[in-house]
Amino acid sequence: MLQMMKKRFRYQIITPDDREPAPGLAMMWEVPHIRDVQRVVEPLLGGFTMMRIALIDEDGIQRDMFVDDLAAAKELPFNQRATDIFREYCRRSRPNHIVPPSRLGARYIAGIAVLFEQQILF
């Protein structure tokens, strides 16, 4: 019988201002269900519905970042730090498809972002 274990997942809360990201820790099942992730992430986003952005960092580690799915439409404040993380991932993952920042249009992060140290949704 498969026994599920609880596991600690570390994350950072990245706010639109210039503050350093705040660390956080969530206890969820080893392989969390999306509803478990929503219970952790959506309150951190101010109760907004989350959208997942799957990333691979410079060390090849898969990570998950969650943002408000309608943040840009709601005109929430621009999040420079989270946008830089997202754009760096795009630059590394598609080196022959470099788009200047002025042409990225809606491809930016607004509002709060929650960045996990690892991939949590499979």
C-alpha positions in Angstrom: 0.0 0.0 0.0 1.3 3.4 -1.0 1.7 5.6 2.0 1.7 9.4 1.5 4.0 11.4 3.7 3.9 15.1 4.5 6.8 17.2 3.2 8.0 20.7 3.8 8.1 23.0 0.8 10.1 26.2 0.9 9.0 29.3 -1.0 9.6 33.0 -1.3 7.0 35.7 -1.4 8.1 38.2 -4.0 6.2 41.5 -3.7 6.1 44.3 -6.3 8.1 46.7 -4.1 11.8 46.6 -3.6 11.7 44.5 -0.4 13.7 41.3 -0.2 11.6 38.2 -0.8 10.0 36.9 2.4 10.7 33.2 3.1 7.9 30.8 3.8 7.3 27.1 4.5 4.3 24.9 3.7 3.5 21.4 4.8 1.8 19.4 2.1 1.7 15.9 0.8 4.8 14.7 -0.9 3.0 15.0 -4.2 0.5 17.8 -3.5 -2.9 18.0 -5.2 -3.7 21.3 -6.8 -6.3 22.0 -4.1 -3.6 21.7 -1.5 -1.4 24.1 -3.3 -4.4 26.5 -3.7 -5.0 26.4 0.0 -1.4 27.6 0.6 -0.8 29.9 -2.3 -4.1 31.8 -2.9 -4.2 33.4 0.6 -0.6 34.7 -0.1 -1.8 36.2 -3.3 -4.5 38.1 -1.5 -7.2 35.5 -2.1 -6.8 35.7 -5.9 -6.9 32.7 -8.2 -3.5 31.4 -8.8 -1.8 30.7 -12.2 1.3 28.4 -12.3 4.5 29.4 -14.1 6.8 26.4 -14.4 10.5 27.5 -14.5 13.9 25.9 -14.7 16.6 27.9 -12.9 20.2 28.4 -13.9 21.2 25.2 -12.2 18.7 23.1 -14.1 16.3 22.8 -11.1 12.6 22.9 -11.9 10.7 25.3 -9.9 7.1 26.6 -9.7 6.1 30.2 -9.4 2.4 31.2 -8.8 0.9 34.6 -9.6 -2.6 36.0 -9.7 -4.0 34.9 -13.1 -5.6 38.3 -13.8 -3.1 40.6 -12.1 -2.2 42.5 -15.3 -5.9 43.0 -16.2 -6.6 44.2 -12.6 -3.7 46.6 -13.1 -1.9 45.4 -10.0 1.6 46.9 -9.5 4.4 45.7 -11.8 6.7 43.1 -10.0 10.2 43.7 -11.4 12.0 40.9 -9.4 9.5 38.2 -10.4 9.4 39.5 -14.0 13.3 39.3 -14.1 13.1 35.7 -12.9 10.5 34.8 -15.6 12.4 36.6 -18.4 15.7 34.9 -17.5 14.0 31.6 -17.7 12.6 32.5 -21.1 16.0 33.7 -22.3 17.7 30.4 -21.2 15.0 28.1 -22.4 14.8 29.7 -25.9 18.3 31.2 -26.6 17.5 31.6 -30.3 14.2 33.4 -29.6 15.4 36.5 -27.9 12.7 39.2 -27.7 13.7 42.7 -26.6 12.0 43.7 -23.3 10.1 46.4 -25.2 8.3 43.7 -27.3 7.4 41.4 -24.4 4.0 43.2 -24.0 1.8 41.4 -21.5 4.6 38.9 -20.6 5.3 40.4 -17.3 4.4 39.7 -13.7 2.2 42.0 -11.7 1.2 41.8 -8.1 2.6 39.2 -5.6 4.5 36.1 -6.8 5.1 32.9 -4.8 8.3 31.1 -5.9 8.8 27.6 -4.7 12.4 26.1 -4.4 11.3 23.1 -6.4 8.5 21.9 -8.7 5.5 21.0 -6.6 2.9 20.2 -9.3 3.5 17.4 -11.7 
